[in-house]
Amino acid sequence: NLQESESENKLDGETASDSESKSEFGGSPPVPTSDDTPEVLNRALSNLSSRWKNWWVRGILTLAMITFFFIIIYLGPMVLMTIVMCVQIKCFHEIITIGYNVYHSYDLPWFRTLSWYFLLCVNYFFYGETVTDYFFTLVQREEPLRILSKYHRFISFTLYLTGFCMFVLSLVKKHYRLQFYMFGWTHVTLLIIVTQSHLIIHNLFEGMIWFIVPISCVICNDIMAYMFGFFFGRTPLIKLSPKKTWEGFIGGFFATVLFGLLLSYVMSGYRCFTCPVEFNNDTNSFTVDCEPSELFQLQEYNIPVVLQSVVGWKTVRMYPFQIHSIALSTFASLIGPFGGFFASGFKRAFKIKDFANTIPGHGGIMDRFDCQYLMATFVNVYIASFIRGPNPSKLIQQFLTLRPDQQLHIFNTLKAHLVDKGILGSLEDA
C-alpha cells in the first residue's frame, strides 16, 4: 500500500519536499474551483449531459468574448492599451490570491500590500519607458514630464528599493523561509505577467496587425484544438492536461495556419491595421495613417514546381506579411500551447481546477491568457529580429533636443561621412 501511495504521488508530480511545503503552508489553498454558470444557461441546458452542457457553455461564452474583442478593436488603440492593463491587473490578482490563500493563516504582515506595491513599481518603470520612447516630443514639451523622464530609472530603482527594505523589515521569526517563498512568488508573477503585457503594448505600437493577428491565432488554435479534440480526440497528448489530444493538437495546427493566412490577407489591405500607432502632438491623439510598407504591398511569388501540378498555378499574389503570419501561426499552434501546459502544471501543483471562476466554462482570466503572454514575447522578439529597422523620425526627434553645438557636430560628422561615400557629391551634382 505504501508503494502504491508513493507511485500515485509521483504520477501527480508530488514529491516528499512538496509534502513538507504543504505542512508549512498550512494545507491546500482554498481557492475557487467551480464556475458560476448563469442560471438562465443552467435552465436552458438542464436536459443535456455534462459533456454537452460544458460544450454549449464554453461555446456561448467564447462567442461573447470574441464579440467583446471586436468591439475593443473598433474603439481604437487607447482602449486596447487600457484593456491590456486591466487584464494584467486581473491576472496578477488571481495568481497572488492563490499565494495569499496558501499562507494567510500565519497572519504575516504586508504580503498583499507589498505585492501590489511591487506591481505599481514595475508598471511605473515599464510604462514610463514606453512614454519616453513613443511620446518623446510630448515629454520634451512639458517640464514635469521632462524631469520625470530624465530621472525615470533612478526614481524606479528608489521605489523598488523602498519595497525591498519594507520586505526585510516585515520578516517574522520562524517563518523566514515561507516569506521568501512569497517574495519569489510575487517576483516570478511580475516577470510572467507585467513584463509580457508590456511587450504586448510594444507590439501594438508597431501596428494593430501585430497585435490582432497573433492574439487571433492563439484564440483560433484554442478553439480548433478543442473542436478537433472533442469530436475526434482519442490519443492523449500530455499528462499535465489529460483532456488534450494529439488529434486536437494536429487539427488545431493546420486550422490555425490557414486562418492566419486568410486573416493576414484581409487585414493587410487596410492602413488602420498596418500603420504604426503614433501619437500626434498637434491633435493630442493617436494616428494610424501612413504609406504602407513593402510588407503590406501585394507581391508575386513563384509556386514550387512540386505544387504547381496540384494547384494548377505557377505564381501567386500575396502580401509578404502573410509569409510572416505562417511563422506566427506556427508558433501559436506548436509552442503557444506550452504556456497552457505550464499553467496546468501550476494548477495541479496546488490542486486547483482554475485560477478563478470569473468566466463560466472557462475559469479565470489567467486561464484564457496563459498562452497569450508567451505569444506576445515571441512576436516582440520576431519583430526586433526580422522586421524592425532604425526609425529615422525618432532619431530626428532626439537630434532636435540636443544643444546647438551638439547638433552642429553631428551634422559635420554626417556630412563628412556622406562626402567620403560619394553620396553628398552626387546629390549636389543632381
C-alpha angles and dihedrals in degrees: 000000000000091000091049091050092050092049091050090052091050091051089052091052094248124135136184091268089056090056091051090050091050091055090051094045091051100247134300117340114258097230127150114273103171132071124241098229110194113256092236090060092046091055095044093049099036093113095055128091117256090255094056093037089058088047093056095042092051092044096051094045091046091055089048092052092047089051090051089049091055091049095053090047089054091050091060143237098311092057090046091054090049091051091049089053092049092048090049092053093047093049090049090049093052094051095042090049090059090053092046092051089052096059104021095109092068092063092221114178130250101358097127092036092052092045092057091041091056089048089055092048095050093046091049090053098046099040092042087058090049093050091050092048101044101027098042097139093048091049092050091048096056117063097211091049091047091055092046090049094049094052097029098120093045091051090047092051092047091052092049092046089054090055090046091054091047090054092052090049090050095058112125125205116256092017101066095115092049092050091051088050088057093044089055090043091057095047095047088050090051090049093051100039111028100035093050096042086054088055089053089059090050090051089051092055089056088062133302090256089068088055101041102041097052093044091046091049091054091048091048092049091049092051098042094044088053091047096048091043093048095052104027106017114129107135118070113233106196134357093230089067108031093185093057114099137189089238091057093044094051095039091049091052096056093041092050095049090051091046091050092053093050096044092047091051092053096044096043090070095062122077092205088068102035103043119089114257106249134177115239108215093196095056096025090229140105119268130195101184123121145121105282114251123234089269089070101042120095114255132185116240130188115239115229112262091240091061098040093082090049100048097028094228132107097196137021132200115225142143117266087230088067089065089053089048088063089060091047095048092044091054090046090054104038106027103018093070089062086072086060092046089051090052090047090053090050092051093047090051089060095033096240128137099213138004089244140333098250097125118040111238092009107059121219132350090260090057089062098041101043091103096037095067093053089048092051092056092050093050092050092050091045093052092047092048104041110011118030121079133174113309110226094193092057092047091052091049091054092043091056092055093059124098116269093252091052091049091050091050092052090046093053092045092050092045092052090048093051092046091052090053092047093238098114093047093052091050092051091049090052 
